[in-house]
Amino acid sequence: MKRSGGIVNRSNHPAYSNNLDQFAMRTVTLVREKASDPLGFNIRGGMEHFCGIYLSKVTPNMEAERLGLKESDQILSVNGIDFEDIEHNKAVKILKSNTQIQMKVRFFPYGYKKTYDKVQNANVGTPA
Amino acid sequence: MSFSVGPGPSYATAGAWTPDQDSVVSGFTDASLYASLQRHPQYSQQSQYQYHQQQQQQQQQYQHQQARQKASFVSLRNVNARPLHKRGRRVSEMTAGAGGDGGMGGEVIEVQILPQDDNWGDNTTAITGNTSVRSESFQDVTIIGRDQETGVTFTCQRYAGSALCALVALFAFLSPIAMVLIPRLNVIQLKSEHLKCDSECDGLLISFSFKLLILLLGSWALFFRQPKATMPRIFIFRALVTMLIFVFTFSYWLFYVVRILENRDEVRYRSIVYFAVSLVDALLFIQYLAVILLELRHLTPQYMVKVLRSPDGESRWYNIGQLSVQRAAAWVLEKYYQDFTIYNPYLDRVPSKKKPHPSNSSFKYYDVDGNEENPESHTRAMLTASARRRDSAHNERFYEEHEYERRVRKRKARLITAAEEAFTHIKRMHDDQGQSTPMNPHEAAQSIFPSLARALQKYLRITRQQPRHTMDSILSHLAICLAHDMSPRAFLEKYLVSSPVMQNDKEHRGVQSWGLVCDQLLSRPINGGTIFQLRQADVCLLCSISHIPHFSIAEEIIHPKSNKFVLRLNSETSV
């Protein structure tokens, strides 16, 4: 909508983008030789915190970063195992045990921010 | 209903208060309202007039601002459940009726005052004492004054109900004794062998006397006291109990006369004593009923009453039991004298030092030339000026109150310092032996009073408490505090704390008259949604009743096994 004065149109703003491709789900496959090799990211969250599994830090100059994984990515499934309602320890075990990992991730900064919320109510639904 | 509010006066600068010659006594004083509520037994008509004059002078001195309300009632007796009755008409009937409506409640008196011609609206001569909106009427004073003349009528009215009940109770108490004694006193001729009293009869007589003693003690403990309030309508429970007593006693006497005095030959003394003992039992049970109805029934709280005081908006909530409206009013008054702060009419407007300067009024800015040059400077000046005006108009109250509180605190601090210093003087006089003559507390009070007089007077002046405390009262209070070794702060408490109404010495009258206004009949029990109003001079207490909600308490079980906790640390794990 147009407004008089110095207010810029929303669509003319440099940061405007209606491209939602960045939020779509994508599949990333990671392969490593040994199970003890680090995958290159930190995860956060879990069922006990009523949220999903999110990436909180990606080690620079590693395979994970080159594949497009970044902070605020939510892991939706790993090798077919659903990661939306899984405990933290189980998720870590699954990730560490396999040498070939096929992850379905999506960029979800809203849910990631919620994992930092101080007040966690038992009645809050999980952000799926 | 009509309200009239006069112009807001301004207080003079610090120093003596000088009456402002231009201000008019604000408001319309409804003298009938005044007179009816000052139903003090020792006020005669003349003193009411003087009281009015004095009140007027006081008003001019302190520039009291009041809003008067033309009320519909005159005394407690005349208010009844007539919600559809137009209020204004009732007052005019009262004044026009020239005292004809004297204590009769509920009658509409038709008085032909207005001349029956076509232009009656032009030259109406209604006989009222009010010739203009701003004058007080003294005619109403004389009219009403005839009703509540002296203390005799009022005292009679005050004790009438209790006296009647006491009479009936005395009659009932003495009848068993009389019934037992009459055969013995040879009033009626009974054969001597009929009058023999064997052991069973003796036992009955002993129990009879003990029961009478218990009855006497119980009545003395509960009922022998000053009536708390004179109420406009009859006190139903008390009347019920009295009637029961009377009916019982009367029927017993009837039986006595018929059965015993008629059949003198077959009667035995034992049966007479049985009869008297049964009467005493019946009286004891009636006393039990009286205790329940008069004392116990209203103790469990069933309603909440909100008491709101009108001129200053102070309110309290209380729990009250099941009572009639008039008894609830007496109960509320008890709590009022105990809990509410003293109402200071001179503190209705926050006293400010400066006169209201004319720049506070809202000016309208007109741009005459209509030219746009120098728009920046014009608009900025106009904006700031208007903003300041708007701010000062809205914040005026806030800043004034803030300033006032600051001044009060300053003077209070000085007062406390002066008092402490004065009290140290008197202590030293006690310790010094032989240097000065010993004084009794009153003289000691007089000797140290000058050193704190000035600070005290300034504090009283700023909190507008001067009319409440005379120098004699201050000196006597000081003497009492010195005699009992009270600290200076304890002495000052009387002037610093205005908390219960009874702190005001002027309220220690024997009789306090209040007017009660209610839509429903005064002896009906209160119910949720009942509203009644108590009035006395300036103060107006609006009481509204609401139910205490019924509490539904259900048990909730928390299983101890579910009382487990886990640590939730949102930790990161590197994978």
Contacts between the chains, C-beta under 8 A, distances in Angstrom:
chain1	res1	chain2	res2	distance
A	38	B	574	6.8
A	38	B	575	7.1
A	39	B	575	4.7
A	41	B	574	7.5
A	41	B	575	6.2
A	42	B	572	4.4
A	42	B	573	6.5
A	42	B	574	4.7
A	42	B	575	6.9
A	43	B	572	6.8
A	43	B	573	5.9
A	43	B	575	5.8
A	44	B	570	6.5
A	44	B	571	7.6
A	44	B	572	4.8
A	44	B	573	7.9
A	45	B	570	7.2
A	48	B	566	6.9
A	48	B	568	6.0
A	49	B	568	6.2
A	49	B	570	5.5
A	56	B	572	5.1
A	57	B	572	7.1
A	57	B	574	7.7
A	88	B	571	7.7
A	88	B	573	7.0
A	92	B	573	5.0
A	92	B	575	6.3
A	95	B	575	4.6
A	96	B	575	6.1
A	115	B	570	5.9
A	116	B	570	7.6
A	120	B	568	7.0
